[in-house]
Amino acid sequence: MTMKNFRKNTQRGFTLLLAALVSSVVLAVGAAIFSIAQKQVTLSALGRDSQFAFYAADTIAECALYWDFRFEYFASTTPTSITPKCDAVALNFVNQVGSSYPYVMTSEQIGLFSTEVSGELCAQVSVTKCQGTFEDGDCQSSPTAPIRTIIHADGYSTSCASILSSTRALQRSVELRY
């Protein structure tokens, strides 16, 4: 065997090894970029859904505030002849606890928003009135004190029917005190 033939035999397979090494590095970089892009898409969707949930909570809180100031709807003697509406959709009241102060009235609004992207969003509101002061969430009644109101609104990024079953349901809350 001559020296020329020996060199040919030792360099066989080098191109195949180099091609395998380069392709594995390119595959690893591509997988890493795909993973980063997938996480970014998930984060941006969560940000969008969070905004929708906040907008739903803010809208129902403002609606309750409007009905309280304009029509005194959440007084201890709630008028039954008027049906409050938000965005042309009637509020469906779940319950009213008590007929005098302190009392809580809760409402659930289905389909407050309807967008092509997210479908229906859910918002719930509770209005608590107290003649006195609120301390640690409890009403400290005082017959000479002014009436205080807390409007607590929860907005969700999903419909009311799928809040408990959806793994991506987000809740944002707004509270108004006056």
Residue pairs with C-beta under 8 A, 6 or more apart in sequence:
45 168
46 168
46 170
48 117
49 118
49 157
49 168
49 170
50 157
50 170
50 172
52 113
52 115
52 118
52 121
52 155
52 157
53 121
53 155
53 156
53 157
53 170
53 171
53 172
54 155
54 172
54 174
55 113
55 121
55 155
56 112
56 113
56 121
56 122
56 123
56 155
56 156
56 157
56 172
57 123
57 153
57 154
57 155
57 172
57 173
57 174
58 153
58 155
58 174
59 86
59 87
59 112
59 113
59 123
59 155
60 86
60 107
60 109
60 112
60 123
60 124
60 125
60 153
60 155
61 125
61 151
61 152
61 153
61 174
61 175
61 176
63 84
63 86
63 87
63 91
63 125
64 74
64 107
64 125
64 127
64 151
64 153
65 151
65 176
67 73
67 74
67 84
68 74
68 127
68 149
68 151
71 79
71 82
71 84
73 79
73 82
73 84
74 105
74 127
74 129
74 149
75 129
76 99
76 100
76 101
76 103
76 129
77 99
78 96
78 105
83 90
83 91
84 90
84 91
85 91
86 109
86 112
87 112
87 113
89 109
89 110
89 111
89 112
91 107
91 109
92 107
92 108
92 109
92 110
93 105
93 106
93 107
94 106
94 107
94 108
95 105
95 106
96 103
96 104
96 105
97 103
97 104
97 105
98 104
101 129
101 130
101 131
101 132
101 139
101 141
101 147
102 128
102 129
102 130
102 131
102 132
102 139
102 141
103 128
103 129
104 126
104 127
104 128
105 126
105 127
106 124
106 125
106 126
106 127
107 124
107 125
107 126
107 127
108 122
108 123
108 124
108 160
109 122
109 123
109 124
109 125
110 120
110 122
110 159
110 160
110 161
111 120
111 121
111 159
112 120
112 121
112 122
112 123
113 120
113 121
114 120
118 157
119 159
120 159
120 160
121 155
121 156
121 157
121 158
121 159
122 155
122 156
122 158
122 159
122 160
122 163
123 153
123 154
123 155
123 156
124 153
124 154
124 160
125 151
125 152
125 153
125 154
126 151
126 152
126 153
127 149
127 150
127 151
128 134
128 139
128 149
128 150
128 152
129 147
129 148
129 149
130 139
130 140
130 141
130 147
130 148
130 149
130 150
131 141
131 142
131 143
131 145
131 146
131 147
131 148
132 139
132 140
132 141
132 142
132 145
132 148
133 139
133 140
133 142
133 145
133 148
134 140
134 148
134 150
134 177
148 177
148 178
149 176
149 177
149 178
150 175
150 176
150 177
151 175
151 176
151 177
152 173
152 174
152 175
153 173
153 174
153 175
153 176
154 171
154 172
154 173
155 171
155 172
155 173
155 174
156 163
156 169
156 170
156 171
157 168
157 169
157 170
157 171
158 166
158 168
158 169
162 169
163 169
